[in-house]
Amino acid sequence: SDGKWEGEIDAHIRDFLRTAQELFPNTSSYRDSVKAFIKNLDPSPLSLPDSIREQQAKAWIPLLGYFNNVAHRAVTTEEEFRARLDELENLLLTGLARTPSADFSAIDAILSEDEQHA
């Protein structure tokens, strides 16, 4: 009724639906939904620029399509599946476990060079 369920619902399903609503808020486009999903997965308190989220969405959408197709019995090879799985893992790792320490090491090296040449 008016877009809301009024019947009985299992507590586990209710919790899942609440969490899903937080991860996938109502947005105007599929791409916006993907960007919101990626933003909600990011553990950092600082938000990435929208241009980076756009790049992540561009990478995520074809992977989502591929795995949805495979889940619905699309023909694929083991080699292609493993390659797409690697892409997905890399996308998740870079989005979920950013490592600023690598960036700090590069910055320290640049500063060290400047100090040596000063």
C-alpha positions in Angstrom: 0.0 0.0 0.0 1.6 3.3 -1.1 4.9 1.5 -1.7 5.0 0.0 1.8 4.5 -3.5 3.0 1.7 -3.8 5.5 1.8 -7.6 6.2 3.8 -9.7 8.6 7.5 -9.9 8.0 10.2 -12.1 9.5 12.6 -10.1 11.8 15.7 -11.3 9.8 14.1 -10.2 6.5 13.1 -6.8 8.1 16.7 -6.3 9.3 18.1 -7.2 5.8 15.6 -4.8 4.1 16.6 -1.9 6.4 20.3 -2.5 5.7 19.6 -2.9 2.0 17.7 0.4 2.0 20.7 2.1 3.6 23.1 0.6 1.0 20.8 1.2 -1.9 18.9 4.5 -1.3 16.3 5.6 -3.8 18.1 7.5 -6.5 17.3 8.8 -9.9 19.4 6.4 -12.0 21.1 3.0 -11.9 24.5 4.7 -12.0 23.6 6.9 -9.0 22.5 3.8 -7.2 25.8 2.1 -7.9 27.7 5.3 -6.8 25.7 5.4 -3.6 26.4 1.7 -2.9 30.2 2.3 -3.5 30.1 5.3 -1.2 28.4 3.3 1.5 31.0 0.6 1.3 33.9 3.1 1.8 35.2 2.9 5.3 36.9 6.2 5.1 35.4 9.2 7.0 36.5 11.4 4.0 34.5 11.1 0.9 36.2 10.5 -2.4 35.6 13.0 -5.2 32.7 12.4 -7.5 35.0 11.8 -10.5 36.6 8.8 -8.7 33.1 7.5 -7.7 32.2 7.8 -11.4 35.2 5.8 -12.4 34.4 3.1 -9.8 30.8 3.0 -11.1 32.0 2.6 -14.7 34.1 -0.4 -13.5 31.4 -1.9 -11.3 28.4 -1.8 -13.7 29.8 -4.2 -16.3 31.0 -6.6 -13.6 27.6 -6.6 -12.0 26.1 -7.3 -15.4 28.5 -10.1 -16.1 28.0 -11.9 -12.7 24.2 -11.4 -13.0 24.3 -13.1 -16.4 26.5 -15.9 -15.2 24.2 -16.4 -12.2 21.3 -16.8 -14.7 23.2 -19.5 -16.7 25.0 -17.4 -19.3 27.8 -19.3 -21.0 31.3 -18.3 -19.9 34.8 -19.8 -19.6 36.7 -20.5 -16.5 39.4 -18.1 -17.8 36.9 -15.3 -18.3 35.3 -16.0 -15.0 38.6 -15.8 -13.1 39.6 -12.6 -14.9 36.3 -10.9 -14.0 36.6 -12.2 -10.4 40.1 -10.7 -10.2 38.7 -7.4 -11.5 35.9 -7.5 -8.8 38.4 -8.3 -6.0 40.7 -5.5 -7.1 37.8 -3.1 -7.2 36.6 -4.1 -3.8 40.1 -4.0 -2.3 40.8 -0.6 -3.5 37.5 0.7 -2.4 37.2 -1.0 0.9 40.8 -1.1 2.1 42.5 2.1 1.0 46.1 2.2 2.1 47.1 5.8 2.5 50.4 4.6 4.0 51.6 3.9 0.4 50.8 7.4 -0.5 52.5 8.8 2.6 55.6 6.8 1.7 55.7 8.4 -1.7 55.2 11.8 -0.2 58.0 11.2 2.3 60.3 10.2 -0.5 59.6 13.4 -2.4 60.1 15.5 0.7 63.3 13.7 1.4 64.6 14.5 -2.1 63.7 18.2 -1.6 65.6 18.3 1.7 68.7 16.7 0.2 68.7 19.2 -2.6 68.1 22.2 -0.4 
